[in-house]
Amino acid sequence: MKPILRASFTFLFMALAGIPAAAQSVTPDDWIAAPDQFVDASEINLNDFLWRARAIVVFADTPFDPRYIEQMDNLGADIPALVERGVIVITDTDPTAETALRERLRPHGFMLVLIDKDGTVAFRKPAPWDMREIGRSIDKSPLRQQEINARRITQ
């Protein structure tokens, strides 16, 4: 796909996925009601999601970074996998905003970060990952294994 078409697709996808244009606070209850929501880092307090959701944070210096566009395409390709694993996607493409996540994680250019439900950083990646890789990493975590086992017991 040509870069300009890919960028157009990504922005259209983000608009349809529910990224708010204006700054507004997103709470865990909002996320539970619409778990496929992609949110901007300036709109959330990550501590509100402790023990409720995993966070995939996608950093870039601009929304036009080809790695950012590829990562957003990868994430958008399998939203049911994100929902199944209790993942919220947080984007931060404005280094001048100095969000709390930028202060905590200190990205340089593009960076993909998975933060588990207990608030620990599960991984940091300097290049885009596809959903298969992300899903496998999440599924290997002890917290996810507990969730899977608990679900088996209740079924």
C-alpha positions as CSV (number, residue, x, y, z in Angstrom):
1,M,0.0,0.0,0.0
2,K,1.4,3.4,-0.8
3,P,2.4,5.5,2.2
4,I,-0.1,8.3,1.6
5,L,-3.0,5.8,1.2
6,R,-1.8,3.9,4.3
7,A,-1.7,7.2,6.3
8,S,-5.2,8.1,5.0
9,F,-6.5,4.6,6.0
10,T,-4.9,4.9,9.4
11,F,-6.5,8.3,10.1
12,L,-9.8,7.1,8.9
13,F,-9.5,4.0,11.1
14,M,-8.6,6.1,14.1
15,A,-11.6,8.4,13.5
16,L,-13.9,5.4,13.2
17,A,-12.3,3.6,16.2
18,G,-13.3,6.5,18.5
19,I,-10.2,8.6,19.1
20,P,-11.7,11.7,20.5
21,A,-10.8,14.9,18.6
22,A,-11.0,17.1,21.7
23,A,-9.3,16.3,25.0
24,Q,-11.6,14.5,27.4
25,S,-11.0,12.2,30.3
26,V,-11.3,8.5,29.7
27,T,-12.2,6.3,32.7
28,P,-12.0,2.6,33.1
29,D,-15.7,2.4,33.0
30,D,-15.7,4.2,29.6
31,W,-13.2,1.7,28.4
32,I,-15.2,-1.3,29.6
33,A,-18.2,0.1,27.8
34,A,-16.2,0.5,24.5
35,P,-13.1,-1.7,24.9
36,D,-11.9,-1.1,21.3
37,Q,-11.4,2.5,22.0
38,F,-8.0,4.0,21.1
39,V,-7.2,7.0,23.3
40,D,-4.6,9.8,23.4
41,A,-2.1,9.7,26.3
42,S,-3.1,13.2,27.4
43,E,-6.6,11.9,28.1
44,I,-5.9,9.2,30.7
45,N,-4.3,8.5,34.0
46,L,-2.8,5.1,33.7
47,N,-3.2,4.3,37.4
48,D,-7.0,4.3,36.8
49,F,-6.5,1.1,34.8
50,L,-4.4,-0.9,37.4
51,W,-5.8,-4.4,37.6
52,R,-8.5,-3.6,35.1
53,A,-6.7,-3.4,31.7
54,R,-3.5,-3.9,29.9
55,A,-2.1,-0.9,28.0
56,I,-0.4,-0.9,24.7
57,V,1.3,2.5,24.3
58,V,2.4,3.6,20.9
59,F,4.9,6.5,20.9
60,A,6.1,8.4,17.9
61,D,7.3,12.0,17.3
62,T,4.6,12.5,14.7
63,P,1.5,10.7,13.5
64,F,3.2,10.5,10.0
65,D,6.0,8.2,11.2
66,P,5.8,5.1,9.0
67,R,6.4,2.9,12.0
68,Y,3.5,4.5,13.9
69,I,1.2,4.1,10.9
70,E,2.3,0.4,10.5
71,Q,1.7,-0.3,14.2
72,M,-1.7,1.3,14.2
73,D,-2.6,-0.7,11.1
74,N,-1.4,-3.9,12.9
75,L,-3.4,-3.1,16.0
76,G,-6.5,-2.2,14.0
77,A,-6.3,-5.5,12.1
78,D,-7.5,-7.6,15.1
79,I,-9.5,-5.6,17.6
80,P,-11.2,-8.7,18.9
81,A,-7.8,-10.0,20.1
82,L,-7.3,-6.8,22.0
83,V,-10.7,-7.0,23.6
84,E,-10.2,-10.6,24.5
85,R,-6.9,-9.8,26.3
86,G,-8.3,-6.6,28.0
87,V,-6.1,-4.2,26.1
88,I,-6.5,-0.4,25.8
89,V,-4.4,1.3,23.1
90,I,-2.9,4.6,24.1
91,T,-1.2,6.8,21.5
92,D,1.3,9.6,22.0
93,T,2.6,11.4,18.9
94,D,3.4,14.8,20.4
95,P,6.7,14.9,22.2
96,T,6.1,18.6,23.2
97,A,3.0,17.6,25.2
98,E,5.2,16.0,27.9
99,T,2.6,13.5,29.0
100,A,2.9,11.5,32.2
101,L,3.6,8.4,30.1
102,R,6.4,10.1,28.2
103,E,7.9,11.2,31.5
104,R,7.7,7.7,32.9
105,L,8.8,5.7,29.8
106,R,11.2,8.1,28.1
107,P,10.7,7.1,24.4
108,H,13.0,8.2,21.7
109,G,11.1,8.4,18.4
110,F,8.9,5.3,17.8
111,M,8.4,2.9,20.7
112,L,5.8,0.2,21.4
113,V,5.3,-0.6,25.1
114,L,3.0,-3.2,26.8
115,I,2.1,-2.4,30.4
116,D,0.5,-5.3,32.2
117,K,-2.5,-5.0,34.5
118,D,-0.3,-4.7,37.6
119,G,1.5,-1.7,36.1
120,T,4.7,-3.4,35.2
121,V,6.3,-2.9,31.7
122,A,6.1,-6.2,30.0
123,F,8.1,-5.2,27.0
124,R,9.4,-2.2,25.0
125,K,10.0,-2.5,21.3
126,P,11.7,0.0,18.9
127,A,9.9,-1.4,15.8
128,P,6.2,-2.3,15.0
129,W,4.9,-5.7,16.1
130,D,2.0,-7.6,14.5
131,M,-0.9,-8.8,16.6
132,R,0.3,-12.4,16.6
133,E,3.5,-11.4,18.4
134,I,1.7,-9.1,20.8
135,G,-0.9,-11.7,21.6
136,R,1.7,-14.4,22.3
137,S,3.6,-12.0,24.6
138,I,0.5,-11.2,26.5
139,D,-0.6,-14.8,26.7
140,K,2.7,-15.9,28.2
141,S,2.5,-13.4,31.1
142,P,1.6,-14.9,34.5
143,L,-1.4,-12.6,34.9
144,R,-2.8,-13.7,31.6
145,Q,-2.2,-17.4,32.4
146,Q,-4.2,-16.9,35.7
147,E,-7.1,-15.3,33.7
148,I,-7.1,-18.2,31.2
149,N,-7.0,-20.8,34.0
150,A,-9.8,-19.0,35.9
151,R,-11.9,-18.9,32.8
152,R,-11.5,-22.6,32.3
153,I,-12.5,-23.3,35.9
154,T,-15.7,-21.3,35.6
155,Q,-16.8,-22.8,32.3
